[in-house]
Amino acid sequence: MPQVLIILISLLMLASPAFAEDWITIYNDNLSLVRSNFELDLKQGRQEYNYDDITSRISSESVIVKSLNGGVQVAEQNYEYDLAGKHQIIAKYIDREVELLTKDASRVRGTLKFYDGSSYGVLESGSRKLLVVSDSETQMIQLAELPSNFYTKPTLHWSLISAKSGKQPIQLSYLTGGLSWNVTYNSVWDEKKLAMDSWVTIQNTSGRAFNDVNLKLIAGDVNKVREEFSGYNRKYAMEMEADLAAAEAPSFEEKAFHDFHMYTLDQKASFANNQTKQLQLYPTLNVTASGVYEYPIFGNAVKSMIKFKNTEANGIGKPLPKGVIKVYKQDSDGNLEFIGEDRISHTSKNEEVSITTGTAFDLVASTMVKDQRQVSKFVSERSFQVTLRNNSDSDKQINVIHQMGGNSRITEVKNGHKYSVDTNNKATFELNVKKDQQLILTFTERTEY
């Protein structure tokens, strides 16, 4: 029979707010701002109030309590997180009266003198004998009351001064962990366009459910001082459930906000604790893109890539929050097959997006430094030989990429292979390799110190 801990006194009841409305702003890095408006039914003068409709990952030093009509003053605020549990309660019950019921139906009454996690030491009433009772042989322990400094949930304890009796409007704001969001882009590639759906995945492991909240998402990296959560907070495990968007698909309105981008949901949302919810970020985007093969000269394979510029002309032109892009392609039997995925950073409009889906099986590349010499005290040169082989059944263009330092430049390219150099001093050779053929690129780089 499992152990049972019985408390024979009513717990302190928390007064319930008359109404509440919540707003949540979720940032990318496990940080959220929760704001609640509610009314408290108060009496005139000073009084104590316990408010437990908060997350278990609350940053207590960030709490702001505001009287919306100026009629309430917060004289003192405490964050109570020493939650009631068997070991915590019994440890604070030393030298108090207890009654134990053992598995053989014996009862032990007396004063608890010690508890070490494996046994109880009870000074028996009447005989005054010290009885040591094994925890494993105890099926019930009966206590008179719950110690006053324990709470069943994380709680804000306020000492309030109200100018008058009645309902008083209050606003509570705080930062919390346990709420996070990311974006997954599911796309279908047809060699010319990406049909891309974007889904926001919101995870709530904050220790609190939210019902009918106003939701905002912030894309961008907000600077904050790093602090570890306490051991109490780390104990909350992630138990995920799937919950797709409801029948009428909600949508987000995007706008620039400070140095970030904000996405505001056009309808209210609800999040159970330990729940994962998915909402559509943008309607399906048909993005004009290009398939590209790239070989960085010190890489170990030819990368298969899809690239597009984030412009309206290409069918997008919207800020893309960081996330994972999954790419599928339709097979000849009409079924979609997964061909790879990549992670993108926050990408504003007019910037390029590069998706590496994998490495090309039939394209082989290698690099060798053919020659390295010191021309003078401040000048050195080295020559590279890049070998490309195309074992596929069609011609391929392979872009060979060479990232140079700021003091380097290409001085010679054999066989007249063309190349371009961008503003970051990255050289790109666009090479056409015939099917079942090999091509060798040789060039010289000079560095001046």
C-alpha positions, -999 to 999 in steps of 0.1 A, spaced: 0 0 0 16 34 -9 25 58 17 0 86 24 6 119 41 -25 133 57 -29 170 67 -59 175 90 -64 212 85 -77 233 57 -50 251 37 -50 288 34 -74 297 6 -62 321 -21 -87 347 -31 -94 345 -68 -92 375 -90 -126 387 -103 -114 386 -139 -81 383 -157 -68 390 -191 -33 379 -202 -7 390 -227 23 370 -236 53 382 -256 77 352 -263 113 358 -274 135 333 -292 158 324 -263 135 308 -237 124 342 -224 89 356 -222 71 386 -208 38 378 -191 13 407 -184 -20 401 -166 -48 426 -158 -72 415 -130 -93 428 -102 -87 420 -65 -116 422 -40 -99 440 -11 -109 456 21 -98 490 32 -64 493 48 -35 469 50 -39 432 43 -21 401 32 -27 385 -2 -13 353 -18 -13 352 -56 -4 319 -72 -15 322 -108 21 326 -119 46 303 -137 71 281 -119 99 296 -140 92 332 -130 121 356 -126 111 370 -92 133 401 -95 115 412 -127 80 414 -111 61 447 -115 28 452 -97 8 483 -107 -25 496 -94 -44 508 -125 -64 534 -106 -38 543 -80 -60 530 -51 -36 502 -40 -1 503 -27 22 473 -25 39 477 9 59 444 6 63 415 -18 78 381 -13 82 352 -38 74 320 -20 89 289 -36 96 265 -8 68 242 -19 51 216 2 64 180 -1 68 150 21 105 155 30 102 193 33 71 191 56 85 164 79 119 181 82 100 211 97 78 189 119 106 181 144 95 183 181 58 182 171 31 156 176 27 129 149 9 96 145 23 68 123 4 38 110 27 9 101 21 -18 76 12 -43 104 -16 -19 115 3 -7 146 0 29 156 28 50 170 19 84 187 44 108 200 68 137 193 89 135 162 126 138 172 143 131 139 137 121 103 167 111 81 148 101 50 149 64 58 134 63 94 114 83 119 125 88 155 93 92 177 94 99 214 63 78 224 35 95 243 32 81 278 62 57 279 86 84 267 105 56 248 123 66 216 109 44 188 127 42 155 102 34 127 114 25 92 101 47 65 96 16 42 74 0 69 52 31 73 20 33 53 7 66 67 19 96 88 -7 119 103 2 155 110 -19 182 127 -14 209 101 7 221 72 35 245 85 26 280 77 57 287 56 48 262 29 29 267 -3 14 242 -27 23 263 -57 49 291 -64 33 321 -49 37 359 -47 28 370 -12 18 407 -11 12 431 17 -13 455 2 -27 488 14 -61 496 -2 -76 531 -1 -111 517 0 -130 484 0 -141 467 -32 -127 455 -65 -94 471 -74 -78 468 -109 -42 455 -108 -16 449 -135 11 423 -130 41 419 -153 71 396 -151 97 377 -171 97 340 -171 114 310 -187 96 279 -199 79 295 -229 97 293 -262 90 294 -300 107 285 -332 98 282 -368 99 252 -391 96 258 -428 83 228 -448 90 232 -485 85 212 -517 112 217 -544 105 213 -581 140 225 -593 126 260 -599 104 269 -570 101 262 -533 65 259 -521 71 268 -485 48 266 -455 60 282 -422 49 269 -388 55 285 -355 60 259 -327 53 272 -292 64 251 -262 49 258 -227 69 242 -199 64 272 -176 43 254 -149 12 274 -157 -16 271 -183 -27 301 -202 -63 305 -216 -73 330 -243 -42 351 -241 -31 378 -265 1 365 -281 31 383 -296 64 368 -308 97 387 -311 122 375 -337 157 387 -328 183 381 -301 176 401 -270 206 406 -248 201 395 -212 223 386 -182 227 348 -180 217 331 -148 211 294 -141 177 284 -130 176 268 -96 175 231 -90 138 235 -82 131 249 -117 153 223 -135 132 194 -122 103 202 -145 105 177 -173 92 183 -208 61 162 -216 50 173 -250 16 170 -267 7 179 -302 -21 205 -307 -26 219 -342 -43 252 -350 -81 252 -349 -105 252 -378 -103 289 -387 -65 293 -392 -51 321 -372 -25 344 -388 2 367 -376 6 404 -384 43 413 -388 59 446 -381 93 461 -373 98 467 -335 129 485 -323 158 464 -337 136 432 -340 105 420 -358 72 414 -340 45 390 -349 11 395 -334 -15 368 -336 -49 380 -349 -69 359 -324 -64 347 -288 -46 314 -281 -45 289 -252 -16 269 -240 -18 240 -215 12 234 -193 36 209 -209 20 214 -243 34 221 -278 12 241 -301 17 248 -338 4 279 -356 8 290 -392 32 320 -396 27 329 -433 4 314 -459 21 292 -484 49 310 -502 60 300 -538 96 311 -538 117 313 -570 150 296 -562 181 280 -578 197 246 -573 235 250 -568 264 227 -563 293 242 -542 327 229 -533 347 249 -507 383 241 -517 391 228 -482 358 209 -479 354 171 -481 325 169 -505 304 188 -531 274 204 -513 239 202 -529 222 236 -522 191 256 -529 195 294 -528 171 323 -531 171 360 -524 144 372 -500 126 396 -523 90 402 -533 100 396 -569 110 360 -558 77 355 -541 86 363 -505 101 397 -493 92 390 -457 115 388 -426 122 351 -419 127 342 -382 155 317 -376 145 281 -378 148 248 -398 139 245 -434 129 209 -444 129 202 -481 108 175 -499 107 166 -536 81 147 -556 91 113 -570 80 99 -603 53 79 -584 38 111 -571 49 107 -535 69 133 -517 104 123 -504 125 141 -479 158 153 -494 174 173 -466 171 202 -441 191 231 -429 190 258 -403 187 295 -412 194 325 -391 171 355 -388 170 368 -424 157 402 -433 143 410 -467 167 414 -496 192 390 -481 202 356 -495 191 323 -480 212 293 -486 199 258 -478 223 229 -478 203 197 -484 232 173 -484 262 162 -505 261 152 -541 267 114 -544 280 115 -580 301 146 -578 336 142 -564 361 169 -555 395 172 -539 421 200 -534 459 199 -533 484 227 -526 508 222 -555 533 248 -545 540 273 -517 568 298 -518 581 329 -502 586 355 -529 601 381 -506 601 390 -469 565 403 -471 551 384 -501 542 347 -503 524 326 -530 507 293 -531 492 273 -560 460 252 -557 449 223 -578 412 214 -575 401 182 -592 364 178 -600 347 146 -613 311 143 -626 300 107 -624 263 115 -631 244 111 -664 241 149 -670 264 179 -672 267 198 -639 278 233 -629 300 232 -597 309 265 -580 343 262 -564 346 286 -534 379 300 -521 377 324 -491 408 346 -492 422 368 -464 421 406 -466 457 408 -480 453 381 -506 444 381 -543 444 357 -572 472 364 -596 469 335 -621 443 310 -633 453 283 -658 431 273 -688 412 306 -686 386 296 -660 365 326 -651 359 337 -615 344 365 -595 354 381 -561 327 395 -538 331 423 -512 342 398 -485 371 387 -507 355 353 -515 364 340 -549 338 319 -569 347 298 -599 317 287 -619 328 255 -637 308 233 -661 318 197 -657 306 173 -685 290 140 -675 315 112 -669 343 137 -672 370 152 -650 380 189 -648 411 203 -631 413 239 -618 447 254 -610 452 289 -597 477 309 -577 470 331 -547 494 359 -535 494 373 -500 512 406 -491 519 414 -455 
